[in-house]
Amino acid sequence: MKVMHFHFGKDGGAERFFVQLVGALARRDVSQKIIIRRNRVWRKEIEQSAEITQSNFRTFSLDRILLPRAVRRTARRWKPDAMFAWMPKGARLMPSDAGCIRLARLGDYPVRLDDFKNIDVLVCNTPGIAEHVKTMGWPRGVEVISNFTNTQRVAPVDRKVLDTPDDARLICSIGRFVPRKGFDVLIRAVAQMKSTYLWIVGDGPEAENLHGLAKTLGVENRVRFAGWKTDPRPYVAAADVFAMASSHEPLGNVILEAWAQRRPVVSTRSEGPRWFMRDGENGLLVDVGDAAGFAAAFAKIEGDAVLAKRLIAGGEQSLRGQFSEEAVAGAYLKLFASQRDSGGQRRAAA
């Protein structure tokens, strides 16, 4: 089977899942060609799994003219079984005459559908996104295929790397430093707790504001900014609790990563977690923006070892039952083959 991907994302949870899926498809003998932005830190992780072309595909660039022509030539010559666009920008590169099934993956709620005019099927990673595009009037196919993550447990990073005592209570969070990720909420929560440390793994435009907030609240000596990490799992594994404070999170792939490292999770009641988390069973849920709620949840886990063990076991069960590599990769393979198996006819609208 042959699949061609267009991915112009930056560095975050969606990109980590992209890397995971490319590897999973390669392990299932799928031949892949990929177009990505230049200088992606995660490129080396997919180099052995696919043939890579680099292009920023900017509006005012020569690539904006030349790249679509190159894609059409490649499609005619290589004859892929599927062409797979990631997010709206990738969909803009999709040719109108691909000769195969044309897919676009949505990891968030789109505000318009114009970018998907050459797409046969929208692949949504949650039921909520699927219902959203149908409500917007999407006339063609819709599939729900969620994410998976690497379930291998890793050794924790030494806490001394971030100048954190071994016996301190440690909370970890991951993500791009943008307002909707709610890292300010976690800093405010830690400010309400004595002796608790917070590791934030990531980077982004809000970095200066977050550093400033930690200093203003007097917790700069207990908040550690780890920077962007290609593999954040050792940092999660070193923590006592994982937290996700997003005000808007269609899925929350970082929660799956925390479950894989057998860590109890506290999350906001944002869109994705409301779908797959059950309060008190596989995690604790608090309201968006509720710093006191996060502090209370952290204290509850710290004071109740039985609860902590139950949340860890529930998270692991959810991960393996609902978000396994076998199930997700298998669903994609079935979708990639659907046009070929139907005699070359485009997939009917869902």
For each residue, the residues with C-beta under 8 A, 3 or more apart:
1: 29 30 31 81 82 333 336 337
2: 30 31 32 33 78 79 80 81 82
3: 25 30 31 32 33 80 81 82 83 84 336
4: 32 33 34 35 71 74 75 78 80 82 83 84
5: 18 22 32 33 34 35 50 84 85 86 90
6: 34 35 71 83 84 85 86 90 91 93 94
7: 15 18 34 35 36 37 86 87 90
8: 35 36 37 56 57 86 87 89 90
9: 12 14 15 18 37 86 87
10: 15 37 40 176
11: 15 40 41 42 176 228
12: 9 15 16 175 176 202
13: 16 17 174 175 251 252 253 254
14: 9 17 18 86 87 107 253
15: 7 9 10 11 12 18 19 40 42
16: 12 13 19 20 42 149 253 257
17: 13 14 20 21 107 147 148 149 253
18: 5 7 9 14 15 21 22 86
19: 15 16 22 23 42 45 46
20: 16 17 23 24 147 148 149 150 325
21: 17 18 24 25 148 328 329 332
22: 5 18 19 25 26 32 34 46 49 50
23: 19 20 26 27 45 46 49
24: 20 21 27 28 148 325 328 329
25: 3 21 22 28 30 32 49 329 332 333
26: 22 23 29 30 32 48 49 50
27: 23 24
28: 24 25 329 333
29: 1 26
30: 1 2 3 25 26 333 336
31: 1 2 3
32: 2 3 4 5 22 25 26 49 50 51
33: 2 3 4 5 50 51 52 53 74 78 80
34: 4 5 6 7 22 46 50 51 52 53
35: 4 5 6 7 8 52 53 54 55 57 67 71 93
36: 7 8 40 43 52 53 54 55
37: 7 8 9 10 40 54 55 56 57
38: 54 55 56
39: 43 54
40: 10 11 15 36 37 43
41: 11 228 230
42: 11 15 16 19 45 46 230
43: 36 39 40 46 47 52 54
44: 47
45: 19 23 42 230
46: 19 22 23 34 42 43 49 50 52
47: 43 44 50 52
48: 26
49: 22 23 25 26 32 46
50: 5 22 26 32 33 34 46 47
51: 32 33 34
52: 33 34 35 36 43 46 47
53: 33 34 35 36 70
54: 35 36 37 38 39 43
55: 35 36 37 38 63 67
56: 8 37 38 61 63
57: 8 35 37 61 63 64 67 89 92 93
58: 61 63 64
59: 64
60: 64
61: 56 57 58 64
62: 65 66
63: 55 56 57 58 66 67
64: 57 58 59 60 61 67 68
65: 62 68 69
66: 62 63 69 70
67: 35 55 57 63 64 70 71 93
68: 64 65 71 72 93 95
69: 65 66 72 73
70: 53 66 67 73 74
71: 4 6 35 67 68 74 75 93 95
72: 68 69 75 76 95 97
73: 69 70 76 77
74: 4 33 70 71 77 78
75: 4 71 72 78 79 80 83 95 98 99 100
76: 72 73 79 99
77: 73 74
78: 2 4 33 74 75
79: 2 75 76 99 100
80: 2 3 4 33 75 83 98 100
81: 1 2 3 100 101 336 337 339 340
82: 1 2 3 4 100 101 102 103 335 336 339
83: 3 4 6 75 80 94 95 98 100 101 102 103
84: 3 4 5 6 103 104 105 336
85: 5 6 90 91 93 94 102 103 104 105 119
86: 5 6 7 8 9 14 18 90 104 105
87: 7 8 9 14 90 91 104 105 106 107 108
88: 91 92 104 110 115 116
89: 8 57 92 93 115
90: 5 6 7 8 85 86 87 93 94 104
91: 6 85 87 88 94 104 115 116 118 119
92: 57 88 89 115
93: 6 35 57 67 68 71 85 89 90
94: 6 83 85 90 91 98 102 104 118 119
95: 68 71 72 75 83 98 118
96: 118
97: 72
98: 75 80 83 94 95 102 118
99: 75 76 79
100: 75 79 80 81 82 83 339 340
101: 81 82 83 120 121 335 336 338 339 346 347
102: 82 83 85 94 98 118 119 120 121
103: 82 83 84 85 119 120 121 122 123 335 336
104: 84 85 86 87 88 90 91 94 116 119 121 122 123
105: 84 85 86 87 122 123 124 125
106: 87 109 110 122 123 124 125 129 133
107: 14 17 87 125 129 250 251
108: 87 129 250
109: 106 128 129 132 250 271
110: 88 106 113 115 116 132 133 136
111:
112: 115
113: 110 116 117 133 136 137 138
114: 117
115: 88 89 91 92 110 112
116: 88 91 104 110 113 119 122 138
117: 113 114
118: 91 94 95 96 98 102
119: 85 91 94 102 103 104 116 122 140
120: 101 102 103 140 141 339 346 347
121: 101 102 103 104 140 141 142 143 335 347 350
122: 103 104 105 106 116 119 130 133 138 140 141 142 143
123: 103 104 105 106 143 144 145 332 335
124: 105 106 127 129 130 133 142 143 144 145
125: 105 106 107 129 144 145 146 147 250 251
126: 129 130 144 146 250 251 271 272 275
127: 124 130 131 144 275
128: 109 131 132 250 271 272 275
129: 106 107 108 109 124 125 126 132 133 250
130: 122 124 126 127 133 134 142 143 144
131: 127 128 134 135
132: 109 110 128 129 135 136
133: 106 110 113 122 124 129 130 136 138 142
134: 130 131 137 138 142 350
135: 131 132
136: 110 113 132 133
137: 113 134
138: 113 116 122 133 134 142
139: 349
140: 119 120 121 122 347 349 350
141: 120 121 122 347 348 349 350
142: 121 122 124 130 133 134 138 350
143: 121 122 123 124 130 331 335 350
144: 123 124 125 126 127 130
145: 123 124 125 328 331 332 335
146: 125 126 251 322 323 328
147: 17 20 125 251 253 256 323 328
148: 17 20 21 24 256 323 324 325 327 328 329
149: 16 17 20 253 256 257 260 319 323
150: 20 233 257 260
151: 260 319 320 324 325
152: 260
153: 237 260 261 262
154: 231 233 234 237 261
155: 234 237
156: 159 234 235 237 238
157: 161 162 234 235 237 238
158: 161 238
159: 156 162 164 165 166 168 170 238
160: 163 164
161: 157 158
162: 157 159 199 224 226
163: 160 224
164: 159 160 168 170 197 199 224
165: 159 168 197
166: 159
167:
168: 159 164 165 195 196 197
169: 193 195 196 197 240 298 302
170: 159 164 196 197 198 199 238 239 240 241
171: 186 190 196 197 198 199 239 240 241 242 243 298
172: 198 199 200 201 235 236 238 239 241 242 243 258 263
173: 183 186 198 199 200 201 242 243 244 245 254
174: 13 200 201 202 232 235 236 254 257
175: 12 13 178 181 183 201 202 244 246 254
176: 10 11 12 181 202 203 204
177: 181 183 200 202 203 204 205 206 207 210
178: 175 181 204 205 206
179: 182 184 206 247
180: 246 247 248 249
181: 175 176 177 178 202 206 245 246
182: 179 185 186 244 245 246 247 268 288 289
183: 173 175 177 186 187 200 206 210 245
184: 179 187 188 206 209 210 213
185: 182 188 189 245 289 290 291 294
186: 171 173 182 183 189 190 198 200 243 245 291 294
187: 183 184 190 191 198 210 213 214 217 219 223
188: 184 185 191 192 213 217 291
189: 185 186 192 193 243 291 292 294 295 298
190: 171 186 187 193 196 197 198 219 222 223 295
191: 187 188 217 218 219 291
192: 188 189 291 292 295
193: 169 189 190 196 295 298 299
194:
195: 168 169 222
196: 168 169 170 171 190 193 222 298
197: 164 165 168 169 170 171 190 222 223 224
198: 170 171 172 173 186 187 190 219 222 223 224
199: 162 164 170 171 172 173 224 226 235 238 239
200: 172 173 174 177 183 186 210 223 224 225 226
201: 172 173 174 175 226 227 228 229 232 235 236
202: 12 174 175 176 177 181 226 227 228
203: 176 177 207 227 228
204: 176 177 178 207
205: 177 178
206: 177 178 179 181 183 184 209 210
207: 177 203 204 210 211 225
208: 211 212
209: 184 206 212 213
210: 177 183 184 187 200 206 207 213 214 225
211: 207 208 214 215 220 225
212: 208 209 215 216
213: 184 187 188 209 210 216 217
214: 187 210 211 217 219 220 223
215: 211 212 218 220
216: 212 213
217: 187 188 191 213 214
218: 191 215
219: 187 190 191 198 214 222 223
220: 211 214 215 223
221:
222: 190 195 196 197 198 219
223: 187 190 197 198 200 214 219 220
224: 162 163 164 197 198 199 200
225: 200 207 210 211
226: 162 199 200 201 202 229 232 235
227: 201 202 203
228: 11 41 201 202 203
229: 201 226 232 235
230: 41 42 45
231: 154 234
232: 174 201 226 229 235 236 257
233: 150 154 236 237 257 260 261
234: 154 155 156 157 231 237 238
235: 156 157 172 174 199 201 226 229 232 238 239
236: 172 174 201 232 233 239 242 257 258 261 263
237: 153 154 155 156 157 233 234 261 263
238: 156 157 158 159 170 172 199 234 235
239: 170 171 172 199 235 236 242 263
240: 169 170 171 263 264 301 302
241: 170 171 172 263 264 265 266 298 301 302
242: 171 172 173 236 239 254 255 258 261 263 264 265 266
243: 171 172 173 186 189 265 266 267 294 298
244: 173 175 182 249 252 254 255 265 266 267 268 270 273
245: 173 181 182 183 185 186 267 268 288 294
246: 175 180 181 182 249 252 267 268 270 288
247: 179 180 182 268 270 288 289
248: 180 270 271
249: 180 244 246 252 268 270 271 272 273
250: 107 108 109 125 126 128 129 271 272
251: 13 107 125 126 146 147 272
252: 13 244 246 249 255 256 267 270 272 273
253: 13 14 16 17 147 149 256 257
254: 13 173 174 175 242 244 257 258
255: 242 244 252 258 259 265 267 272 273 277 283 315
256: 147 148 149 252 253 259 260 319 323
257: 16 149 150 174 232 233 236 253 254 260 261
258: 172 236 242 254 255 261 263 265 315
259: 255 256 262 263 265 282 315 316 318 319
260: 149 150 151 152 153 233 256 257 316 319
261: 153 154 233 236 237 242 257 258
262: 153 259 312 315 316
263: 172 236 237 239 240 241 242 258 259 312 315
264: 240 241 242 283 284 301 307 308 311 312 315
265: 241 242 243 244 255 258 259 277 282 283 284 311 315
266: 241 242 243 244 283 284 285 286 294 297 298 301
267: 243 244 245 246 252 255 270 273 277 283 284 285 286
268: 182 244 245 246 247 249 273 285 286 287 288 289 290
269: 273 274 285 286 287 288
270: 244 246 247 248 249 252 267 273 274 288
271: 109 126 128 248 249 250 274 275
272: 126 128 249 250 251 252 255 275 276
273: 244 249 252 255 267 268 269 270 276 277 283 285
274: 269 270 271 277 285
275: 126 127 128 271 272
276: 272 273 318 322 323
277: 255 265 267 273 274 282 283 285 318
278: 281 282 283 314
279: 283 284 285
280: 284 307 310 311
281: 278 310 311 314
282: 259 265 277 278 311 314 315 317 318
283: 255 264 265 266 267 273 277 278 279 311 314 315
284: 264 265 266 267 279 280 297 300 301 311
285: 266 267 268 269 273 274 277 279
286: 266 267 268 269 290 293 294 296 297
287: 268 269 290 293
288: 182 245 246 247 268 269 270
289: 182 185 247 268
290: 185 268 286 287 293 294
291: 185 186 188 189 191 192 294 295
292: 189 192 295 296
293: 286 287 290 296 297
294: 185 186 189 243 245 266 286 290 291 297 298
295: 189 190 192 193 291 292 298 299
296: 286 292 293 299 300
297: 266 284 286 293 294 300 301
298: 169 171 189 193 196 241 243 266 294 295 301 302
299: 193 295 296 302 303
300: 284 296 297 303 304 307
301: 240 241 264 266 284 297 298 304 307 308 311
302: 169 240 241 298 299
303: 299 300
304: 300 301 307 308
305: 308 309
306: 309 310
307: 264 280 300 301 304 310 311
308: 264 301 304 305 311 312
309: 305 306 312 313
310: 280 281 306 307 313 314
311: 264 265 280 281 282 283 284 301 307 308 314 315
312: 262 263 264 308 309 315 316
313: 309 310 316 317
314: 278 281 282 283 310 311 317 318
315: 255 258 259 262 263 264 265 282 283 311 312 318 319
316: 259 260 262 312 313 319 320
317: 282 313 314 320 321
318: 259 276 277 282 314 315 321 322 323
319: 149 151 256 259 260 315 316 322 323 324
320: 151 316 317 323 324
321: 317 318 324
322: 146 276 318 319 327
323: 146 147 148 149 256 276 318 319 320 327 328
324: 148 151 319 320 321 327 328
325: 20 24 148 151 328 329
326: 329 330
327: 148 322 323 324 330 331
328: 21 24 145 146 147 148 323 324 325 331 332
329: 21 24 25 28 148 325 326 332 333
330: 326 327 333 334
331: 143 145 327 328 334 335
332: 21 25 123 145 328 329 335 336
333: 1 25 28 30 329 330 336 337
334: 330 331 337 338
335: 82 101 103 121 123 143 145 331 332 338
336: 1 3 30 81 82 84 101 103 332 333
337: 1 81 333 334 340 341
338: 101 334 335 341 342 347
339: 81 82 100 101 120 342 344 345 346 347
340: 81 100 337 344
341: 337 338
342: 338 339 345 347
343:
344: 339 340
345: 339 342
346: 101 120 339
347: 101 120 121 140 141 338 339 342
348: 141
349: 139 140 141
350: 121 134 140 141 142 143
